[in-house]
Amino acid sequence: MFPEAKHVFGGLLKLWNLFSPIGRLDMKGTEEYLKWIASQIGVSGYELSTRYVSIGHRKAIGFTGWVNFRMSDGSEWRKLTKALGRLSEYSNVGKNRTRDLMS
C-alpha cells in the first residue's frame, strides 16, 4: 500500500476534471498524462505509517504521512503536475480521501 504516482496524480486529475473550470483533459489527454506520469515521476522521499480505522461496521487500512515526488522531464505536463500537487494539500488523496481517517 504505497502511494504510486500514477494513482495519486490520476485521482487528483479526476477531481480536477470534475470541478475545474479550466484546463480539463479529455480521455486521450488523460491517457497521455498518465503515461508521462508512469515514465517521468518517481519517489524522492517519504514518511508513511499505516493504520486501521473503523468505517461504519467495517475496518479499513490506510496510511498517513507525506511523499515527495520528483519529475525528470521538463515537458508541458510539469505545470499541471505542480497544480495537482497543490490541490492535494486541500483535497487529500486516496480512496476515502473525504473521510477523516485521522480519528
N, CA, C and O atoms as a GROMACS GRO file, in nm:
protein
  412
    1MET      N    1   0.084  -0.117   0.000
    1MET     CA    2   0.000   0.000   0.000
    1MET      C    3   0.089   0.124   0.000
    1MET      O    4   0.099   0.196   0.100
    2PHE      N    5   0.152   0.147  -0.112
    2PHE     CA    6   0.239   0.263  -0.127
    2PHE      C    7   0.174   0.359  -0.226
    2PHE      O    8   0.119   0.314  -0.327
    3PRO      N    9   0.177   0.488  -0.201
    3PRO     CA   10   0.111   0.584  -0.291
    3PRO      C   11   0.189   0.602  -0.422
    3PRO      O   12   0.278   0.687  -0.431
    4GLU      N   13   0.154   0.523  -0.522
    4GLU     CA   14   0.220   0.532  -0.651
    4GLU      C   15   0.176   0.658  -0.724
    4GLU      O   16   0.060   0.698  -0.716
    5ALA      N   17   0.269   0.719  -0.794
    5ALA     CA   18   0.242   0.847  -0.862
    5ALA      C   19   0.123   0.838  -0.957
    5ALA      O   20   0.042   0.930  -0.962
    6LYS      N   21   0.112   0.729  -1.032
    6LYS     CA   22   0.002   0.720  -1.129
    6LYS      C   23  -0.133   0.719  -1.059
    6LYS      O   24  -0.230   0.772  -1.113
    7HIS      N   25  -0.142   0.661  -0.940
    7HIS     CA   26  -0.268   0.660  -0.866
    7HIS      C   27  -0.293   0.794  -0.797
    7HIS      O   28  -0.406   0.844  -0.798
    8VAL      N   29  -0.190   0.851  -0.738
    8VAL     CA   30  -0.205   0.980  -0.670
    8VAL      C   31  -0.247   1.087  -0.769
    8VAL      O   32  -0.349   1.154  -0.749
    9PHE      N   33  -0.170   1.104  -0.876
    9PHE     CA   34  -0.199   1.210  -0.972
    9PHE      C   35  -0.318   1.177  -1.062
    9PHE      O   36  -0.388   1.267  -1.108
   10GLY      N   37  -0.341   1.048  -1.087
   10GLY     CA   38  -0.460   1.009  -1.163
   10GLY      C   39  -0.588   1.044  -1.088
   10GLY      O   40  -0.684   1.093  -1.147
   11GLY      N   41  -0.589   1.018  -0.957
   11GLY     CA   42  -0.706   1.053  -0.874
   11GLY      C   43  -0.725   1.203  -0.865
   11GLY      O   44  -0.838   1.252  -0.870
   12LEU      N   45  -0.615   1.275  -0.850
   12LEU     CA   46  -0.624   1.421  -0.845
   12LEU      C   47  -0.672   1.478  -0.978
   12LEU      O   48  -0.746   1.577  -0.981
   13LEU      N   49  -0.630   1.417  -1.088
   13LEU     CA   50  -0.674   1.463  -1.219
   13LEU      C   51  -0.824   1.442  -1.237
   13LEU      O   52  -0.892   1.528  -1.294
   14LYS      N   53  -0.878   1.330  -1.189
   14LYS     CA   54  -1.023   1.308  -1.193
   14LYS      C   55  -1.096   1.419  -1.119
   14LYS      O   56  -1.196   1.472  -1.167
   15LEU      N   57  -1.046   1.452  -1.002
   15LEU     CA   58  -1.105   1.559  -0.922
   15LEU      C   59  -1.096   1.693  -0.996
   15LEU      O   60  -1.193   1.768  -1.002
   16TRP      N   61  -0.979   1.721  -1.052
   16TRP     CA   62  -0.958   1.843  -1.130
   16TRP      C   63  -1.058   1.851  -1.246
   16TRP      O   64  -1.121   1.955  -1.267
   17ASN      N   65  -1.072   1.741  -1.320
   17ASN     CA   66  -1.161   1.740  -1.436
   17ASN      C   67  -1.308   1.757  -1.395
   17ASN      O   68  -1.387   1.810  -1.473
   18LEU      N   69  -1.343   1.715  -1.275
   18LEU     CA   70  -1.481   1.731  -1.228
   18LEU      C   71  -1.514   1.875  -1.191
   18LEU      O   72  -1.624   1.923  -1.219
   19PHE      N   73  -1.419   1.944  -1.129
   19PHE     CA   74  -1.452   2.073  -1.068
   19PHE      C   75  -1.381   2.194  -1.126
   19PHE      O   76  -1.425   2.307  -1.101
   20SER      N   77  -1.276   2.177  -1.201
   20SER     CA   78  -1.202   2.294  -1.251
   20SER      C   79  -1.273   2.355  -1.371
   20SER      O   80  -1.316   2.283  -1.461
   21PRO      N   81  -1.287   2.486  -1.374
   21PRO     CA   82  -1.347   2.550  -1.490
   21PRO      C   83  -1.250   2.561  -1.608
   21PRO      O   84  -1.291   2.593  -1.719
   22ILE      N   85  -1.120   2.536  -1.585
   22ILE     CA   86  -1.020   2.546  -1.692
   22ILE      C   87  -0.929   2.424  -1.692
   22ILE      O   88  -0.917   2.353  -1.592
   23GLY      N   89  -0.864   2.402  -1.806
   23GLY     CA   90  -0.758   2.302  -1.815
   23GLY      C   91  -0.801   2.157  -1.802
   23GLY      O   92  -0.720   2.072  -1.766
   24ARG      N   93  -0.927   2.127  -1.830
   24ARG     CA   94  -0.971   1.987  -1.821
   24ARG      C   95  -0.910   1.906  -1.936
   24ARG      O   96  -0.888   1.958  -2.045
   25LEU      N   97  -0.882   1.779  -1.907
   25LEU     CA   98  -0.828   1.690  -2.009
   25LEU      C   99  -0.936   1.594  -2.056
   25LEU      O  100  -1.014   1.543  -1.976
   26ASP      N  101  -0.939   1.569  -2.188
   26ASP     CA  102  -1.029   1.467  -2.241
   26ASP      C  103  -0.966   1.329  -2.218
   26ASP      O  104  -0.859   1.319  -2.159
   27MET      N  105  -1.033   1.225  -2.263
   27MET     CA  106  -0.985   1.088  -2.240
   27MET      C  107  -0.845   1.067  -2.298
   27MET      O  108  -0.760   1.006  -2.234
   28LYS      N  109  -0.821   1.117  -2.420
   28LYS     CA  110  -0.690   1.100  -2.483
   28LYS      C  111  -0.582   1.175  -2.404
   28LYS      O  112  -0.474   1.122  -2.381
   29GLY      N  113  -0.611   1.298  -2.364
   29GLY     CA  114  -0.516   1.376  -2.285
   29GLY      C  115  -0.486   1.311  -2.152
   29GLY      O  116  -0.371   1.311  -2.107
   30THR      N  117  -0.588   1.254  -2.090
   30THR     CA  118  -0.570   1.185  -1.962
   30THR      C  119  -0.478   1.064  -1.979
   30THR      O  120  -0.388   1.042  -1.898
   31GLU      N  121  -0.500   0.986  -2.085
   31GLU     CA  122  -0.415   0.870  -2.111
   31GLU      C  123  -0.270   0.911  -2.135
   31GLU      O  124  -0.178   0.846  -2.085
   32GLU      N  125  -0.249   1.018  -2.211
   32GLU     CA  126  -0.113   1.067  -2.238
   32GLU      C  127  -0.047   1.114  -2.108
   32GLU      O  128   0.071   1.087  -2.085
   33TYR      N  129  -0.123   1.184  -2.026
   33TYR     CA  130  -0.069   1.233  -1.900
   33TYR      C  131  -0.029   1.117  -1.808
   33TYR      O  132   0.079   1.119  -1.749
   34LEU      N  133  -0.115   1.016  -1.797
   34LEU     CA  134  -0.085   0.902  -1.711
   34LEU      C  135   0.036   0.824  -1.762
   34LEU      O  136   0.113   0.771  -1.681
   35LYS      N  137   0.056   0.816  -1.892
   35LYS     CA  138   0.176   0.752  -1.948
   35LYS      C  139   0.300   0.833  -1.910
   35LYS      O  140   0.403   0.776  -1.874
   36TRP      N  141   0.289   0.966  -1.918
   36TRP     CA  142   0.400   1.052  -1.880
   36TRP      C  143   0.433   1.034  -1.732
   36TRP      O  144   0.550   1.023  -1.695
   37ILE      N  145   0.330   1.031  -1.649
   37ILE     CA  146   0.349   1.012  -1.504
   37ILE      C  147   0.428   0.882  -1.479
   37ILE      O  148   0.524   0.880  -1.402
   38ALA      N  149   0.385   0.775  -1.544
   38ALA     CA  150   0.447   0.644  -1.522
   38ALA      C  151   0.596   0.645  -1.561
   38ALA      O  152   0.676   0.572  -1.501
   39SER      N  153   0.632   0.724  -1.660
   39SER     CA  154   0.771   0.721  -1.707
   39SER      C  155   0.858   0.833  -1.651
   39SER      O  156   0.981   0.824  -1.659
   40GLN      N  157   0.799   0.939  -1.595
   40GLN     CA  158   0.879   1.056  -1.559
   40GLN      C  159   0.874   1.097  -1.412
   40GLN      O  160   0.946   1.189  -1.373
   41ILE      N  161   0.792   1.032  -1.331
   41ILE     CA  162   0.782   1.071  -1.191
   41ILE      C  163   0.823   0.956  -1.101
   41ILE      O  164   0.782   0.841  -1.120
   42GLY      N  165   0.906   0.988  -1.003
   42GLY     CA  166   0.950   0.889  -0.906
   42GLY      C  167   0.945   0.946  -0.766
   42GLY      O  168   0.934   1.067  -0.747
   43VAL      N  169   0.954   0.859  -0.669
   43VAL     CA  170   0.952   0.900  -0.528
   43VAL      C  171   1.093   0.939  -0.487
   43VAL      O  172   1.189   0.865  -0.509
   44SER      N  173   1.105   1.058  -0.426
   44SER     CA  174   1.236   1.102  -0.379
   44SER      C  175   1.246   1.103  -0.226
   44SER      O  176   1.354   1.123  -0.171
   45GLY      N  177   1.136   1.081  -0.158
   45GLY     CA  178   1.135   1.073  -0.012
   45GLY      C  179   0.994   1.048   0.038
   45GLY      O  180   0.896   1.082  -0.028
   46TYR      N  181   0.985   0.988   0.156
   46TYR     CA  182   0.853   0.965   0.215
   46TYR      C  183   0.864   0.935   0.363
   46TYR      O  184   0.968   0.892   0.413
   47GLU      N  185   0.755   0.959   0.431
   47GLU     CA  186   0.740   0.918   0.570
   47GLU      C  187   0.593   0.880   0.586
   47GLU      O  188   0.505   0.966   0.590
   48LEU      N  189   0.567   0.751   0.595
   48LEU     CA  190   0.431   0.699   0.597
   48LEU      C  191   0.412   0.605   0.715
   48LEU      O  192   0.505   0.539   0.761
   49SER      N  193   0.289   0.599   0.761
   49SER     CA  194   0.253   0.497   0.859
   49SER      C  195   0.112   0.449   0.826
   49SER      O  196   0.027   0.526   0.783
   50THR      N  197   0.090   0.320   0.846
   50THR     CA  198  -0.041   0.262   0.820
   50THR      C  199  -0.121   0.260   0.948
   50THR      O  200  -0.066   0.261   1.059
   51ARG      N  201  -0.252   0.256   0.932
   51ARG     CA  202  -0.339   0.247   1.049
   51ARG      C  203  -0.472   0.186   1.010
   51ARG      O  204  -0.520   0.203   0.898
   52TYR      N  205  -0.530   0.114   1.105
   52TYR     CA  206  -0.664   0.060   1.088
   52TYR      C  207  -0.764   0.161   1.141
   52TYR      O  208  -0.742   0.223   1.245
   53VAL      N  209  -0.873   0.178   1.068
   53VAL     CA  210  -0.979   0.268   1.112
   53VAL      C  211  -1.113   0.199   1.091
   53VAL      O  212  -1.126   0.111   1.006
   54SER      N  213  -1.212   0.239   1.169
   54SER     CA  214  -1.348   0.188   1.152
   54SER      C  215  -1.423   0.279   1.057
   54SER      O  216  -1.426   0.401   1.074
   55ILE      N  217  -1.484   0.218   0.957
   55ILE     CA  218  -1.569   0.290   0.863
   55ILE      C  219  -1.704   0.220   0.868
   55ILE      O  220  -1.725   0.116   0.805
   56GLY      N  221  -1.794   0.277   0.945
   56GLY     CA  222  -1.922   0.211   0.966
   56GLY      C  223  -1.901   0.083   1.044
   56GLY      O  224  -1.846   0.084   1.154
   57HIS      N  225  -1.946  -0.028   0.986
   57HIS     CA  226  -1.933  -0.158   1.051
   57HIS      C  227  -1.810  -0.236   1.004
   57HIS      O  228  -1.792  -0.352   1.041
   58ARG      N  229  -1.725  -0.172   0.923
   58ARG     CA  230  -1.608  -0.242   0.875
   58ARG      C  231  -1.479  -0.172   0.919
   58ARG      O  232  -1.479  -0.056   0.960
   59LYS      N  233  -1.372  -0.246   0.908
   59LYS     CA  234  -1.240  -0.190   0.934
   59LYS      C  235  -1.170  -0.172   0.800
   59LYS      O  236  -1.189  -0.250   0.707
   60ALA      N  237  -1.091  -0.068   0.792
   60ALA     CA  238  -1.014  -0.043   0.670
   60ALA      C  239  -0.871  -0.007   0.710
   60ALA      O  240  -0.847   0.040   0.821
   61ILE      N  241  -0.780  -0.030   0.620
   61ILE     CA  242  -0.643   0.010   0.644
   61ILE      C  243  -0.609   0.124   0.549
   61ILE      O  244  -0.646   0.121   0.431
   62GLY      N  245  -0.541   0.222   0.601
   62GLY     CA  246  -0.500   0.336   0.521
   62GLY      C  247  -0.364   0.384   0.568
   62GLY      O  248  -0.300   0.318   0.651
   63PHE      N  249  -0.321   0.496   0.516
   63PHE     CA  250  -0.193   0.549   0.561
   63PHE      C  251  -0.202   0.700   0.579
   63PHE      O  252  -0.287   0.766   0.520
   64THR      N  253  -0.115   0.749   0.661
   64THR     CA  254  -0.099   0.893   0.679
   64THR      C  255   0.049   0.925   0.661
   64THR      O  256   0.135   0.838   0.678
   65GLY      N  257   0.077   1.049   0.628
   65GLY     CA  258   0.215   1.090   0.612
   65GLY      C  259   0.233   1.174   0.489
   65GLY      O  260   0.140   1.241   0.443
   66TRP      N  261   0.354   1.171   0.434
   66TRP     CA  262   0.384   1.252   0.317
   66TRP      C  263   0.474   1.175   0.221
   66TRP      O  264   0.544   1.081   0.260
   67VAL      N  265   0.469   1.216   0.095
   67VAL     CA  266   0.554   1.160  -0.010
   67VAL      C  267   0.603   1.277  -0.096
   67VAL      O  268   0.525   1.364  -0.131
   68ASN      N  269   0.730   1.278  -0.128
   68ASN     CA  270   0.785   1.374  -0.224
   68ASN      C  271   0.807   1.301  -0.355
   68ASN      O  272   0.867   1.194  -0.359
   69PHE      N  273   0.758   1.360  -0.462
   69PHE     CA  274   0.780   1.306  -0.596
   69PHE      C  275   0.876   1.397  -0.670
   69PHE      O  276   0.880   1.518  -0.645
   70ARG      N  277   0.954   1.340  -0.761
   70ARG     CA  278   1.042   1.420  -0.846
   70ARG      C  279   1.005   1.396  -0.992
   70ARG      O  280   0.968   1.285  -1.030
   71MET      N  281   1.017   1.500  -1.071
   71MET     CA  282   0.989   1.491  -1.214
   71MET      C  283   1.121   1.498  -1.288
   71MET      O  284   1.202   1.587  -1.262
   72SER      N  285   1.144   1.406  -1.380
   72SER     CA  286   1.270   1.404  -1.452
   72SER      C  287   1.260   1.469  -1.590
   72SER      O  288   1.360   1.478  -1.661
   73ASP      N  289   1.142   1.515  -1.628
   73ASP     CA  290   1.120   1.572  -1.760
   73ASP      C  291   1.060   1.711  -1.743
   73ASP      O  292   0.977   1.733  -1.655
   74GLY      N  293   1.103   1.805  -1.826
   74GLY     CA  294   1.050   1.941  -1.818
   74GLY      C  295   0.940   1.968  -1.919
   74GLY      O  296   0.932   2.079  -1.970
   75SER      N  297   0.857   1.871  -1.949
   75SER     CA  298   0.753   1.887  -2.051
   75SER      C  299   0.639   1.977  -2.003
   75SER      O  300   0.640   2.028  -1.892
   76GLU      N  301   0.541   1.993  -2.091
   76GLU     CA  302   0.424   2.076  -2.058
   76GLU      C  303   0.341   2.015  -1.945
   76GLU      O  304   0.260   2.086  -1.884
   77TRP      N  305   0.359   1.888  -1.916
   77TRP     CA  306   0.283   1.824  -1.808
   77TRP      C  307   0.333   1.868  -1.671
   77TRP      O  308   0.263   1.849  -1.571
   78ARG      N  309   0.449   1.926  -1.665
   78ARG     CA  310   0.508   1.970  -1.537
   78ARG      C  311   0.418   2.072  -1.466
   78ARG      O  312   0.398   2.063  -1.345
   79LYS      N  313   0.366   2.168  -1.540
   79LYS     CA  314   0.280   2.273  -1.482
   79LYS      C  315   0.153   2.212  -1.423
   79LYS      O  316   0.112   2.247  -1.313
   80LEU      N  317   0.090   2.120  -1.497
   80LEU     CA  318  -0.030   2.053  -1.448
   80LEU      C  319   0.002   1.971  -1.323
   80LEU      O  320  -0.075   1.972  -1.227
   81THR      N  321   0.113   1.902  -1.324
   81THR     CA  322   0.151   1.818  -1.210
   81THR      C  323   0.172   1.902  -1.085
   81THR      O  324   0.131   1.863  -0.976
   82LYS      N  325   0.235   2.016  -1.100
   82LYS     CA  326   0.254   2.106  -0.986
   82LYS      C  327   0.119   2.157  -0.934
   82LYS      O  328   0.099   2.167  -0.813
   83ALA      N  329   0.028   2.189  -1.025
   83ALA     CA  330  -0.106   2.234  -0.983
   83ALA      C  331  -0.180   2.124  -0.909
   83ALA      O  332  -0.246   2.150  -0.809
   84LEU      N  333  -0.170   2.001  -0.957
   84LEU     CA  334  -0.235   1.888  -0.889
   84LEU      C  335  -0.172   1.864  -0.753
   84LEU      O  336  -0.242   1.828  -0.658
   85GLY      N  337  -0.043   1.883  -0.742
   85GLY     CA  338   0.024   1.870  -0.612
   85GLY      C  339  -0.028   1.972  -0.512
   85GLY      O  340  -0.049   1.940  -0.395
   86ARG      N  341  -0.049   2.094  -0.559
   86ARG     CA  342  -0.106   2.196  -0.470
   86ARG      C  343  -0.250   2.162  -0.433
   86ARG      O  344  -0.291   2.184  -0.319
   87LEU      N  345  -0.326   2.109  -0.528
   87LEU     CA  346  -0.463   2.067  -0.500
   87LEU      C  347  -0.466   1.960  -0.391
   87LEU      O  348  -0.557   1.959  -0.308
   88SER      N  349  -0.369   1.871  -0.392
   88SER     CA  350  -0.367   1.760  -0.294
   88SER      C  351  -0.357   1.808  -0.151
   88SER      O  352  -0.403   1.741  -0.059
   89GLU      N  353  -0.298   1.926  -0.132
   89GLU     CA  354  -0.286   1.980   0.004
   89GLU      C  355  -0.421   2.016   0.064
   89GLU      O  356  -0.435   2.024   0.186
   90TYR      N  357  -0.521   2.036  -0.021
   90TYR     CA  358  -0.654   2.073   0.025
   90TYR      C  359  -0.756   1.959   0.012
   90TYR      O  360  -0.852   1.952   0.088
   91SER      N  361  -0.733   1.871  -0.085
   91SER     CA  362  -0.833   1.769  -0.114
   91SER      C  363  -0.803   1.634  -0.051
   91SER      O  364  -0.892   1.550  -0.038
   92ASN      N  365  -0.676   1.611  -0.011
   92ASN     CA  366  -0.628   1.480   0.031
   92ASN      C  367  -0.625   1.386  -0.089
   92ASN      O  368  -0.667   1.423  -0.198
   93VAL      N  369  -0.576   1.265  -0.070
   93VAL     CA  370  -0.565   1.168  -0.179
   93VAL      C  371  -0.611   1.032  -0.129
   93VAL      O  372  -0.617   1.008  -0.009
   94GLY      N  373  -0.641   0.944  -0.223
   94GLY     CA  374  -0.676   0.806  -0.188
   94GLY      C  375  -0.824   0.777  -0.199
   94GLY      O  376  -0.906   0.865  -0.228
   95LYS      N  377  -0.855   0.652  -0.176
   95LYS     CA  378  -0.992   0.602  -0.194
   95LYS      C  379  -1.091   0.672  -0.102
   95LYS      O  380  -1.199   0.711  -0.148
   96ASN      N  381  -1.059   0.689   0.022
   96ASN     CA  382  -1.150   0.752   0.118
   96ASN      C  383  -1.101   0.892   0.156
   96ASN      O  384  -1.100   0.928   0.274
   97ARG      N  385  -1.060   0.969   0.056
   97ARG     CA  386  -0.995   1.097   0.079
   97ARG      C  387  -1.085   1.197   0.151
   97ARG      O  388  -1.034   1.288   0.217
   98THR      N  389  -1.216   1.184   0.140
   98THR     CA  390  -1.305   1.281   0.204
   98THR      C  391  -1.341   1.244   0.346
   98THR      O  392  -1.408   1.321   0.415
   99ARG      N  393  -1.298   1.127   0.391
   99ARG     CA  394  -1.322   1.086   0.530
   99ARG      C  395  -1.206   1.132   0.618
   99ARG      O  396  -1.093   1.144   0.572
  100ASP      N  397  -1.236   1.157   0.742
  100ASP     CA  398  -1.131   1.194   0.836
  100ASP      C  399  -1.074   1.066   0.897
  100ASP      O  400  -1.123   1.018   0.999
  101LEU      N  401  -0.971   1.013   0.833
  101LEU     CA  402  -0.912   0.886   0.879
  101LEU      C  403  -0.815   0.906   0.996
  101LEU      O  404  -0.758   0.809   1.046
  102MET      N  405  -0.796   1.029   1.038
  102MET     CA  406  -0.706   1.053   1.150
  102MET      C  407  -0.773   1.022   1.283
  102MET      O  408  -0.704   1.004   1.384
  103SER      N  409  -0.903   1.014   1.287
  103SER     CA  410  -0.972   0.991   1.414
  103SER      C  411  -0.978   0.845   1.451
  103SER      O  412  -1.033   0.810   1.555
   0.00000   0.00000   0.00000
